[in-house]
Amino acid sequence: MKTIEFLKFLQNKLGGEFDQKVIFGKSNINFDVSIPRLLLDFQGEQIRFDLQDSPELIIKVYHKPPHLLKIYHENFATKLLDKVHLHSEIKIGDLEFDDKYVIEFTQTEIAQKTIKPEFKECIANLEPFKIFQMTKLDYTISKNININNNYDVDNAESDISNMIKIAKICEQIWGN
């Protein structure tokens, strides 16, 4: 299956529209992008899917996070840097979570307050992923997927639901 076919299947199930234009700067100059994007409204949230040929899926939930946060998997290098105390990684005090993930871009107290059991469950449901981020404008996840074998429209819908749930959890905790 080709990338655009997958996005069309997703569009057939969830709605939305394709967008291949990007507005550049304040001058409103439009230019085409080669990566098809699907924009949709799901559970009251604006969602964007970017699917590159690698294939890397990027899902953005346009719901303003209360703070910055980045989560990705520990690897040999990050574990080695931890042992020699040269990594600015945040630990939340959950040995299993701390051993599996690197947490960055926030303070320890904020991460501990945010990453509660419900949040962790959503992160586990988003596996496998490359990077989960809470940026200044949105919640973003990047995943390597195989649309010909193990990733389908139901998986995409589940990922969106978990991303929205994380946004709602943060809203409950932080009141945004």
CYANA upper distance limits for C-alpha pairs under 8 A (distance plus 0.5 A):
  1 MET  CA      5 GLU  CA      6.82
  1 MET  CA      6 PHE  CA      7.29
  1 MET  CA    147 ILE  CA      7.19
  1 MET  CA    148 ASN  CA      6.26
  2 LYS  CA      6 PHE  CA      6.96
  3 THR  CA      7 LEU  CA      6.95
  3 THR  CA     51 LEU  CA      7.08
  3 THR  CA     52 GLN  CA      7.81
  3 THR  CA     53 ASP  CA      7.24
  3 THR  CA    147 ILE  CA      8.31
  4 ILE  CA      8 LYS  CA      6.63
  4 ILE  CA     36 PRO  CA      7.38
  5 GLU  CA      9 PHE  CA      6.75
  6 PHE  CA     10 LEU  CA      6.76
  6 PHE  CA    147 ILE  CA      7.57
  6 PHE  CA    152 ASP  CA      8.38
  6 PHE  CA    153 VAL  CA      8.19
  7 LEU  CA     11 GLN  CA      6.52
  7 LEU  CA     37 ARG  CA      8.44
  7 LEU  CA     38 LEU  CA      7.25
  8 LYS  CA     12 ASN  CA      6.58
  9 PHE  CA     13 LYS  CA      6.92
  9 PHE  CA    153 VAL  CA      7.44
 10 LEU  CA     14 LEU  CA      6.43
 10 LEU  CA     15 GLY  CA      7.89
 10 LEU  CA    153 VAL  CA      6.05
 10 LEU  CA    156 ALA  CA      8.41
 11 GLN  CA     15 GLY  CA      5.00
 11 GLN  CA     16 GLY  CA      6.25
 11 GLN  CA     17 GLU  CA      7.66
 11 GLN  CA     38 LEU  CA      7.91
 13 LYS  CA    153 VAL  CA      8.29
 14 LEU  CA     40 LEU  CA      8.01
 14 LEU  CA     42 PHE  CA      7.99
 15 GLY  CA     40 LEU  CA      6.79
 15 GLY  CA     41 ASP  CA      8.26
 16 GLY  CA     38 LEU  CA      6.97
 16 GLY  CA     39 LEU  CA      5.82
 16 GLY  CA     40 LEU  CA      4.44
 16 GLY  CA     41 ASP  CA      7.16
 17 GLU  CA     38 LEU  CA      6.13
 17 GLU  CA     39 LEU  CA      5.92
 17 GLU  CA     40 LEU  CA      6.98
 18 PHE  CA     36 PRO  CA      7.34
 18 PHE  CA     37 ARG  CA      6.09
 18 PHE  CA     38 LEU  CA      5.09
 18 PHE  CA     39 LEU  CA      6.72
 19 ASP  CA     36 PRO  CA      7.01
 19 ASP  CA     37 ARG  CA      5.78
 19 ASP  CA     38 LEU  CA      6.71
 19 ASP  CA     39 LEU  CA      7.49
 20 GLN  CA     32 ASP  CA      6.02
 20 GLN  CA     33 VAL  CA      5.81
 20 GLN  CA     34 SER  CA      7.50
 20 GLN  CA     35 ILE  CA      7.31
 20 GLN  CA     36 PRO  CA      6.00
 20 GLN  CA     37 ARG  CA      6.69
 21 LYS  CA     30 ASN  CA      6.62
 21 LYS  CA     31 PHE  CA      6.07
 21 LYS  CA     32 ASP  CA      5.14
 21 LYS  CA     33 VAL  CA      6.47
 22 VAL  CA     30 ASN  CA      6.03
 22 VAL  CA     31 PHE  CA      6.09
 22 VAL  CA     32 ASP  CA      6.89
 22 VAL  CA     33 VAL  CA      7.32
 23 ILE  CA     28 ASN  CA      5.89
 23 ILE  CA     29 ILE  CA      6.09
 23 ILE  CA     30 ASN  CA      5.13
 23 ILE  CA     31 PHE  CA      7.26
 24 PHE  CA     28 ASN  CA      6.44
 24 PHE  CA     29 ILE  CA      5.88
 24 PHE  CA     30 ASN  CA      6.69
 24 PHE  CA     31 PHE  CA      8.00
 25 GLY  CA     29 ILE  CA      7.72
 35 ILE  CA     50 ASP  CA      7.29
 35 ILE  CA     51 LEU  CA      7.22
 35 ILE  CA     52 GLN  CA      6.60
 36 PRO  CA     50 ASP  CA      6.94
 36 PRO  CA     51 LEU  CA      7.29
 36 PRO  CA     52 GLN  CA      8.47
 37 ARG  CA     48 ARG  CA      7.24
 37 ARG  CA     49 PHE  CA      5.96
 37 ARG  CA     50 ASP  CA      5.25
 37 ARG  CA     51 LEU  CA      7.41
 38 LEU  CA     48 ARG  CA      6.15
 38 LEU  CA     49 PHE  CA      5.58
 38 LEU  CA     50 ASP  CA      7.32
 39 LEU  CA     46 GLN  CA      7.75
 39 LEU  CA     47 ILE  CA      6.26
 39 LEU  CA     48 ARG  CA      5.07
 39 LEU  CA     49 PHE  CA      7.04
 40 LEU  CA     46 GLN  CA      6.38
 40 LEU  CA     47 ILE  CA      5.76
 40 LEU  CA     48 ARG  CA      6.99
 41 ASP  CA     45 GLU  CA      5.94
 41 ASP  CA     46 GLN  CA      5.18
 41 ASP  CA     47 ILE  CA      6.51
 42 PHE  CA     46 GLN  CA      7.03
 42 PHE  CA     47 ILE  CA      7.35
 45 GLU  CA     61 VAL  CA      7.25
 45 GLU  CA     62 TYR  CA      7.23
 45 GLU  CA     63 HIS  CA      7.55
 45 GLU  CA    164 ILE  CA      8.04
 46 GLN  CA     61 VAL  CA      6.48
 46 GLN  CA     62 TYR  CA      5.89
 46 GLN  CA     63 HIS  CA      8.15
 47 ILE  CA     59 ILE  CA      7.53
 47 ILE  CA     60 LYS  CA      6.08
 47 ILE  CA     61 VAL  CA      5.23
 47 ILE  CA     62 TYR  CA      6.73
 47 ILE  CA    160 ILE  CA      8.38
 48 ARG  CA     58 ILE  CA      8.41
 48 ARG  CA     59 ILE  CA      6.21
 48 ARG  CA     60 LYS  CA      5.61
 48 ARG  CA     61 VAL  CA      7.23
 49 PHE  CA     57 LEU  CA      7.48
 49 PHE  CA     58 ILE  CA      6.24
 49 PHE  CA     59 ILE  CA      5.31
 49 PHE  CA     60 LYS  CA      7.17
 50 ASP  CA     57 LEU  CA      6.29
 50 ASP  CA     58 ILE  CA      5.55
 50 ASP  CA     59 ILE  CA      7.10
 51 LEU  CA     55 PRO  CA      7.05
 51 LEU  CA     56 GLU  CA      6.25
 51 LEU  CA     57 LEU  CA      5.08
 51 LEU  CA     58 ILE  CA      6.88
 52 GLN  CA     56 GLU  CA      5.68
 52 GLN  CA     57 LEU  CA      7.01
 54 SER  CA    144 ASN  CA      8.12
 55 PRO  CA    144 ASN  CA      6.42
 55 PRO  CA    145 ILE  CA      6.40
 55 PRO  CA    146 ASN  CA      7.29
 56 GLU  CA    142 SER  CA      7.25
 56 GLU  CA    143 LYS  CA      6.10
 56 GLU  CA    144 ASN  CA      5.08
 56 GLU  CA    145 ILE  CA      6.67
 57 LEU  CA    142 SER  CA      6.22
 57 LEU  CA    143 LYS  CA      5.70
 57 LEU  CA    144 ASN  CA      6.73
 57 LEU  CA    145 ILE  CA      7.19
 58 ILE  CA    140 THR  CA      7.42
 58 ILE  CA    141 ILE  CA      6.15
 58 ILE  CA    142 SER  CA      5.06
 58 ILE  CA    143 LYS  CA      7.02
 59 ILE  CA    140 THR  CA      6.12
 59 ILE  CA    141 ILE  CA      5.89
 59 ILE  CA    142 SER  CA      7.20
 59 ILE  CA    160 ILE  CA      7.99
 60 LYS  CA    138 ASP  CA      6.83
 60 LYS  CA    139 TYR  CA      6.13
 60 LYS  CA    140 THR  CA      4.99
 60 LYS  CA    141 ILE  CA      7.22
 61 VAL  CA    138 ASP  CA      6.05
 61 VAL  CA    139 TYR  CA      5.62
 61 VAL  CA    140 THR  CA      6.97
 61 VAL  CA    160 ILE  CA      8.33
 61 VAL  CA    163 MET  CA      7.45
 61 VAL  CA    164 ILE  CA      7.44
 62 TYR  CA    137 LEU  CA      7.00
 62 TYR  CA    138 ASP  CA      5.11
 62 TYR  CA    139 TYR  CA      7.15
 63 HIS  CA    137 LEU  CA      7.22
 63 HIS  CA    138 ASP  CA      5.69
 63 HIS  CA    139 TYR  CA      7.30
 63 HIS  CA    167 ALA  CA      7.33
 64 LYS  CA    135 THR  CA      8.40
 64 LYS  CA    136 LYS  CA      7.06
 64 LYS  CA    137 LEU  CA      5.33
 64 LYS  CA    138 ASP  CA      5.68
 64 LYS  CA    139 TYR  CA      8.05
 65 PRO  CA    134 MET  CA      6.47
 65 PRO  CA    135 THR  CA      7.29
 65 PRO  CA    136 LYS  CA      7.05
 65 PRO  CA    137 LEU  CA      7.20
 65 PRO  CA    138 ASP  CA      6.68
 65 PRO  CA    139 TYR  CA      7.37
 65 PRO  CA    167 ALA  CA      7.45
 65 PRO  CA    170 CYS  CA      7.73
 65 PRO  CA    171 GLU  CA      8.35
 65 PRO  CA    176 ASN  CA      8.16
 66 PRO  CA    170 CYS  CA      7.56
 66 PRO  CA    171 GLU  CA      7.99
 66 PRO  CA    174 TRP  CA      7.03
 66 PRO  CA    176 ASN  CA      6.81
 67 HIS  CA    106 THR  CA      7.86
 67 HIS  CA    134 MET  CA      7.46
 67 HIS  CA    135 THR  CA      7.87
 67 HIS  CA    136 LYS  CA      7.60
 68 LEU  CA    105 PHE  CA      6.25
 68 LEU  CA    106 THR  CA      6.43
 68 LEU  CA    133 GLN  CA      7.93
 68 LEU  CA    134 MET  CA      5.61
 68 LEU  CA    135 THR  CA      5.79
 68 LEU  CA    136 LYS  CA      7.05
 69 LEU  CA    103 ILE  CA      7.61
 69 LEU  CA    104 GLU  CA      6.45
 69 LEU  CA    105 PHE  CA      5.57
 69 LEU  CA    106 THR  CA      6.20
 69 LEU  CA    111 ALA  CA      8.21
 69 LEU  CA    133 GLN  CA      6.08
 69 LEU  CA    134 MET  CA      5.43
 69 LEU  CA    135 THR  CA      7.48
 70 LYS  CA    102 VAL  CA      8.38
 70 LYS  CA    103 ILE  CA      6.17
 70 LYS  CA    104 GLU  CA      5.57
 70 LYS  CA    105 PHE  CA      6.55
 70 LYS  CA    131 ILE  CA      7.60
 70 LYS  CA    132 PHE  CA      6.30
 70 LYS  CA    133 GLN  CA      4.91
 70 LYS  CA    134 MET  CA      6.88
 71 ILE  CA    101 TYR  CA      6.83
 71 ILE  CA    102 VAL  CA      6.05
 71 ILE  CA    103 ILE  CA      5.26
 71 ILE  CA    104 GLU  CA      7.09
 71 ILE  CA    131 ILE  CA      6.40
 71 ILE  CA    132 PHE  CA      5.66
 71 ILE  CA    133 GLN  CA      6.86
 72 TYR  CA    101 TYR  CA      5.96
 72 TYR  CA    102 VAL  CA      5.83
 72 TYR  CA    103 ILE  CA      7.44
 72 TYR  CA    129 PHE  CA      8.26
 72 TYR  CA    130 LYS  CA      6.53
 72 TYR  CA    131 ILE  CA      5.30
 72 TYR  CA    132 PHE  CA      6.94
 73 HIS  CA    100 LYS  CA      6.45
 73 HIS  CA    101 TYR  CA      4.93
 73 HIS  CA    102 VAL  CA      6.32
 73 HIS  CA    130 LYS  CA      7.65
 73 HIS  CA    131 ILE  CA      8.28
 74 GLU  CA     78 THR  CA      6.35
 74 GLU  CA     79 LYS  CA      7.03
 74 GLU  CA     99 ASP  CA      7.51
 74 GLU  CA    100 LYS  CA      6.03
 74 GLU  CA    101 TYR  CA      5.47
 74 GLU  CA    102 VAL  CA      6.02
 75 ASN  CA     79 LYS  CA      6.62
 76 PHE  CA     80 LEU  CA      6.62
 77 ALA  CA     81 LEU  CA      6.68
 78 THR  CA     82 ASP  CA      6.61
 78 THR  CA     87 HIS  CA      7.57
 78 THR  CA    102 VAL  CA      8.34
 79 LYS  CA     83 LYS  CA      6.88
 80 LEU  CA     84 VAL  CA      7.13
 81 LEU  CA     85 HIS  CA      6.43
 81 LEU  CA     86 LEU  CA      5.53
 81 LEU  CA     87 HIS  CA      5.82
 82 ASP  CA     86 LEU  CA      6.67
 82 ASP  CA     87 HIS  CA      6.12
 82 ASP  CA     89 GLU  CA      8.35
 88 SER  CA    104 GLU  CA      7.81
 89 GLU  CA    102 VAL  CA      6.48
 89 GLU  CA    103 ILE  CA      6.12
 89 GLU  CA    104 GLU  CA      6.05
 90 ILE  CA    102 VAL  CA      7.58
 90 ILE  CA    103 ILE  CA      5.68
 90 ILE  CA    104 GLU  CA      6.45
 90 ILE  CA    106 THR  CA      8.38
 90 ILE  CA    107 GLN  CA      7.76
 90 ILE  CA    108 THR  CA      6.29
 90 ILE  CA    111 ALA  CA      8.30
 91 LYS  CA     98 ASP  CA      6.20
 91 LYS  CA    103 ILE  CA      7.57
 91 LYS  CA    108 THR  CA      7.21
 92 ILE  CA     98 ASP  CA      7.17
 92 ILE  CA    108 THR  CA      6.95
 92 ILE  CA    109 GLU  CA      8.48
 92 ILE  CA    111 ALA  CA      7.06
 92 ILE  CA    112 GLN  CA      5.63
 92 ILE  CA    115 ILE  CA      8.43
 93 GLY  CA     98 ASP  CA      7.53
 93 GLY  CA    112 GLN  CA      8.34
 94 ASP  CA     98 ASP  CA      6.29
 95 LEU  CA     99 ASP  CA      6.37
 96 GLU  CA    100 LYS  CA      6.78
 97 PHE  CA    101 TYR  CA      6.46
 98 ASP  CA    102 VAL  CA      7.35
103 ILE  CA    111 ALA  CA      8.49
106 THR  CA    110 ILE  CA      7.09
106 THR  CA    111 ALA  CA      7.05
107 GLN  CA    111 ALA  CA      6.72
108 THR  CA    112 GLN  CA      6.58
109 GLU  CA    113 LYS  CA      6.67
110 ILE  CA    114 THR  CA      6.61
111 ALA  CA    115 ILE  CA      6.30
112 GLN  CA    116 LYS  CA      7.66
113 LYS  CA    173 ILE  CA      8.13
114 THR  CA    119 PHE  CA      7.93
114 THR  CA    170 CYS  CA      6.98
114 THR  CA    173 ILE  CA      7.42
115 ILE  CA    119 PHE  CA      5.91
115 ILE  CA    120 LYS  CA      6.71
116 LYS  CA    120 LYS  CA      6.75
117 PRO  CA    121 GLU  CA      6.63
118 GLU  CA    122 CYS  CA      6.92
118 GLU  CA    169 ILE  CA      8.06
119 PHE  CA    123 ILE  CA      6.83
119 PHE  CA    166 ILE  CA      6.42
119 PHE  CA    169 ILE  CA      7.40
120 LYS  CA    124 ALA  CA      6.65
121 GLU  CA    125 ASN  CA      6.69
122 CYS  CA    126 LEU  CA      6.80
122 CYS  CA    162 ASN  CA      5.85
122 CYS  CA    163 MET  CA      7.91
122 CYS  CA    165 LYS  CA      7.84
122 CYS  CA    166 ILE  CA      7.18
123 ILE  CA    127 GLU  CA      7.32
123 ILE  CA    162 ASN  CA      8.24
125 ASN  CA    159 ASP  CA      8.04
125 ASN  CA    162 ASN  CA      7.57
126 LEU  CA    159 ASP  CA      6.32
126 LEU  CA    162 ASN  CA      7.46
128 PRO  CA    143 LYS  CA      7.32
128 PRO  CA    144 ASN  CA      8.35
129 PHE  CA    141 ILE  CA      7.65
129 PHE  CA    142 SER  CA      6.54
129 PHE  CA    143 LYS  CA      4.88
129 PHE  CA    144 ASN  CA      7.24
130 LYS  CA    141 ILE  CA      8.03
130 LYS  CA    142 SER  CA      5.95
130 LYS  CA    143 LYS  CA      5.73
130 LYS  CA    144 ASN  CA      7.54
131 ILE  CA    141 ILE  CA      6.20
131 ILE  CA    142 SER  CA      5.77
131 ILE  CA    143 LYS  CA      7.73
132 PHE  CA    139 TYR  CA      8.11
132 PHE  CA    140 THR  CA      6.31
132 PHE  CA    141 ILE  CA      4.94
132 PHE  CA    142 SER  CA      7.05
133 GLN  CA    139 TYR  CA      6.32
133 GLN  CA    140 THR  CA      5.64
133 GLN  CA    141 ILE  CA      6.82
134 MET  CA    138 ASP  CA      6.53
134 MET  CA    139 TYR  CA      5.13
134 MET  CA    140 THR  CA      6.89
135 THR  CA    139 TYR  CA      6.80
135 THR  CA    140 THR  CA      8.03
139 TYR  CA    163 MET  CA      7.58
139 TYR  CA    167 ALA  CA      7.79
145 ILE  CA    150 ASN  CA      8.05
145 ILE  CA    151 TYR  CA      6.69
146 ASN  CA    150 ASN  CA      6.34
146 ASN  CA    151 TYR  CA      6.20
147 ILE  CA    151 TYR  CA      5.48
147 ILE  CA    152 ASP  CA      6.67
151 TYR  CA    155 ASN  CA      6.40
151 TYR  CA    156 ALA  CA      8.01
152 ASP  CA    156 ALA  CA      6.94
153 VAL  CA    157 GLU  CA      6.68
154 ASP  CA    158 SER  CA      6.66
155 ASN  CA    159 ASP  CA      6.67
156 ALA  CA    160 ILE  CA      6.74
157 GLU  CA    161 SER  CA      6.71
158 SER  CA    162 ASN  CA      6.73
159 ASP  CA    163 MET  CA      6.66
160 ILE  CA    164 ILE  CA      6.67
161 SER  CA    165 LYS  CA      6.58
162 ASN  CA    166 ILE  CA      6.71
163 MET  CA    167 ALA  CA      6.92
164 ILE  CA    168 LYS  CA      6.75
165 LYS  CA    169 ILE  CA      6.58
166 ILE  CA    170 CYS  CA      6.69
167 ALA  CA    171 GLU  CA      6.67
168 LYS  CA    172 GLN  CA      6.68
169 ILE  CA    173 ILE  CA      6.75
170 CYS  CA    174 TRP  CA      6.30
170 CYS  CA    175 GLY  CA      8.11
170 CYS  CA    176 ASN  CA      8.23
171 GLU  CA    175 GLY  CA      5.42
171 GLU  CA    176 ASN  CA      5.42
172 GLN  CA    176 ASN  CA      8.09
